[in-house]
Amino acid sequence: MVHILVSETRSALITGLTGQDGSYLADQLLEKGYDVYGLVRIPSMPTSTLIEHILDDVTLIDGDLTDQASINRAISISKPHAIYNLAAQSFVATSWKQPILTSEVSALGVVRILEGIRYLAPDSRMYQASSSEMFGKVQETPQTEATKFYPRSPYGISKVFGYWAVVNYRESYGIHASNGILFNHESPRRGLEFVTRKISYNVARIKMGLVDKIQLGNLDAKRDWGYAPEYVDMMWRMLQQDEPSDLVVATGESHSVREFCDEAFRHVGIDDWESYVDVAEAHFRPAEVKELRGDASLAREKLGWAPKVDFRRLVQIMVDSDMELLTSHREMTEPTV
């Protein structure tokens, strides 16, 4: 068996580096003095803007969670103290259309990373991005680490598989691997495919007279929404534990999509927001998840973690960012006289 010793300088390998969480995590790890490596699908790089500001500070390694050889290569190159698996087919709606791909990436991809750790870097520590979607049709509210899983989408199912793979490899091979059961966490870096960013971005467009309507799905779905940079900090904290564990990361509050709309429109001075929103059946899920709300008491107790940005402030941060983004874009594209 070949083992690769971790480097003397702290190093971290991040899958999903180009996404919201990966980019924030890279920012924080660089500030802490880590050598940061990212496993990325190179064809996706031209469209990635979230890591432009740190491209000179990180090392990109071409790879994919569906390919064991590229995962092994990334581990061999980075010699990681920590591996953060944030990559996934992360869109719940898409998982219904591409269930096999979702399973290959979000379920079996976890096993491939664990196998790489087992044979090449058994002394490294792994963080697995688990999800509140694993609770799905919730069996109790709020949800805790002890709540039974009942996923309601191929995405949720794949995340349950990945969760138990981490637990199994931890118990079977002594790997320091932890699951962060993160509830919804948002920011200005959230993709436009996600409902929160879809709302904040289009509210800004409506305010600026660029569009007249937003098309949304179930306005009554409730989620526990937090601020992504705070949740990324929790990922790092989890890997500083002497013993690995699985922790819920949440605010303890749930708010509906309707409330998100209300707060976002109100922030730009629009009160009659219902006239700007069309509800479309096409955006409803085949199996709805009505409400998710987490209890992060264990995270508070073990790691002293608690969210600071509340729901209202989160919405304001996102809307303000999109207003600034669109204003800057307009200034750049308007012809000079």
N, C-alpha and C positions, 0 to 999 in steps of 0.2 A: 504494500500500500504506500502511495506517495503522499506525503504531507508537505504543504507549503507553509513555511513559517511566516507569520505576519511581520510587516516591516516595523522598524524601531519607531519611526514617526507614525503617529496615529493616522490610519487611512480608513476611508469609508467607500463602499461601493453602493451606489444608488441605482436601482432599476426604476424607470419612470421619471428620470431626471428632468425631462422637458415639460412635465405637467405641473399643475398648481403646487401640490405637496412637495414634489421633487425639487422644484426651483427654490421654494422657501427653505427646505431642509438644507440644500446646498449652501444657501446664504449663511445659515446659522452655523453649519459645520466649518465653513471657511473662516468665520469669525472666531471659532474655537481652536483654529490651528490645524485642522485635519487636511490631509491630502484627499481630495475628492475625485472619485472616478464615477462615470455614469455609463451604464449599459443602455445604449440607444439604438434604435433602428435608424440607420443613416438616411434612408429615403424620407423620414419624417422631419429631418433637421431643417430643410429650407423653410418650412412653415412654422418653425418654433421661434418665438420671440421672448419667451419667459426667461431664457438663460443667456440672452445676448450680452448682458452686463457682466457675466462671469465666465465667458467662453475662454478667456486667456488664463483663468485660474483653475479650471477643471480639466480632467483628461477623459475624453470620450472614447468608448470602446464599442465597436460595431457588434451588435448581437440581438438576440431575440429569445423570449421565454419559451418558444416552441422548439428551440435548438439547444440540446444539451452541450454540444461541443463549444458553442459560443459562450455559454454560461461558464463552463470550465475555464475557458481562455480568459474571461474577464476576471475570474477569481485568481488565476495564476498571475495575471499582470498586476492587479491591484493589491494583492496580499493583504486583504482587509482585516482590520480589527472588528469592523461592523459592516453588516450587509442589511440594507433597508430595501425590502421588496415592496415598492409602491406601484409597480407596473401592473396593468390589468386591462382587460376589455371592460372599461369602467362605466359604460352607459347602460343603464337598466333597460331602456327601450330597445337598444340595439341587441341586447342579449336574447330577446325574443326572436329576432330575425336571424341571428347568428349564434345559436346555442352551442354548436360544436366548437367554433373558434373561441367562444367565451370560456368553455371548459378547458380547452387546450392551454389557454394563456393563464386564466385566473385560478384554475384548479391544478392541472398537471404542471404548470409552470412553477408552482410552489414546491412540488416534489423534486423537480429538476434542480432548483436552487439548493434544497436540503441535501440532495445527493452530492452536489458539488461541494457543499460544506463538509459533509461526512467524510469524503475521500481526500479533499484538498486543503481544507482549512478548518479542522475540527475545533480549534481554539477561538475561532471568531464568534461574534454574537450576531444573531439575526433578529430583525424586526419584520413581522408580517402585518401588512395593512388589511386587517379584517374589517367588517362593516356591520352597521346596524341593520342592513338589509337582510342579514341572517335571521333576524327575529321575525321579519315579515308579518304574518298573521299573529300578532303578539299574544302570548299566553298570560302576561301580566304587565301592568304598568305602574311605575316605570320599570324598564328592563335593567337587569343587573348581570353580573358575570354568571349567576346561577340560573338565569332564565333560559328555558328550553328554546331551541331554534325551530322556526317554522317558515323557511324561505318561500317567497311567492314569485320568484322569477329565476330564469337560468343564471342570472348574475348572482343572486343570493345563494343559490344552490352551490355554485362554484366556490363562493367564499366560505361556505360551511366546509366543503371538502378541504380547502386550503388550511382552514383553522385546525381541523382535526389532524391533518398531516403534520403540522407544527407540533401539536401536542404529542403525537405518536413518535416522531423522531426525537423529541426532547426526552421522552420517557424511555425510548429504546436505545438511544445512542449517546445520551448525555449532552446533546447539543444545547447551547444557551440560545434558545429561540423563544420569542415572546409574541403574542398576538395583541395588537391594539385594536379594540373593538370601537372604532371611531364612528360617532354619529355624524350627521351632515355638517360639513365645515366649508365655509365659503370665503371668498375674497375677490378683489378686483382681478386676480389672476385666474379665476374660474373660467372654464371654457363656455362659449356661447351656447353650447348644446344643453347646458344645465339650466333648470328653470329659474334659479335665483339670478344668474347672470343674464339670462334671456330677459327677465323683467327689468333689471337695473339698466341694461343697455338700451332697451326699447323705450323705457320711460324717459331716458335722456334724449333719445331720438324724437319722441313725441313732443317733449318740451321745446326742442329746437325746430319743430315743424318739418322734420324729415320723413316721418311716417304718421299714419292716422290710427293704427290699430296694433294690438298684440294678440296673437292666437295662443291660447293656453288650454290645458286639460283640466284635471280635477282641482278646482279651487279650494276644496274642503280637506284635501290631504294635509296632514299635520306632521311636521318634522321638528327635530331638536337641532337648531342651527347655531353653530359656533363660528369663531374666527380662525381661519386656517393657520396663520403663523403661531398661534397659541397651541394648536393641536400638534403641529410639527415639533415644537419644543417638548411636548410630552413623549413623542417617539424617542428622542434622544435620552430623556430621563429614564425611560423604561430599560434601555440597554445599559444604564449605569448601575442597575440592581445587581447584587451579588447572585441572587437566584432569579431565573426567568419567571415570568408570570403572564397572565392574560387579564387585561384591564379594560373596562368601559371608559371611554372618554366622551363626555357630554356636558351640556349646560344644566340639564335637569328641567328645562322648559321646552314646551312644544308650541309652535305657532303654525297656522295654516298658510297655504299659498295665498289665500284671500287677504290675510293680515299682511303678508309680505308686499302684495300689491298696494294695499291701503297706505302702508308706511312709505313706500317708495314714491308713489304719486304725491302724497301729502308733502313730502320733502321738497318737491319742486313746485309746490303751490297749486296742485290740481286735486280738487276734492271729489269731483264726479267721475272717478276713475272707471266705474263700471261701463261707461259709454265708450271707453277706449279698449276694452277687452272683449274678445270673442272666445267663447268656450267651444272647443272642437272635439268631437268624440274620437277623432283620429289620434288625439294626444292622451287618451285614457289608456291605462295598462289593462291587459287581459285579466290579470288578477291584481286588484288594488291592495296597497298597503295603506291603511287608513291613518294610523298615528304611530310615530316612534318617539319615545322620550326616555332618555337614559339616566341612570343613577351612578354618578362617578365618585361615590363616597370612598370606595376602596383606593382610587387613584389619589384622592385628597389625603387619605390616611397614610398610604405607603410612600408617596412621592411629594407630598405637599403641593400638588398641582390644583389650580382652580382657574376657571376662565374669568377674564376681566372685561372683555368686550361683550356687551349685552346685545340682544336682538335688534333693538332700535338703532343702536350705534352701528352695528354691522350693515344694516340696510343703507344707512346714510353714507358710510364709507364707500360702498359699492356704487351707489348712485353718483356721488361726488366724483369718483374716479372716472366713471363713464362720461359724465358731463365734461370733465377736463379733457379726456381722450378725444371726444368728438369736436370740442372747441378747437383743440390744437390741430386736428386733422383739417377742419374747415379753414383755419388760418393758413395752413400750409398749401391748400389746394385752390384758394380763392386767387384769381388773377390780380396782379398789381396794376395800378393805374399809372 
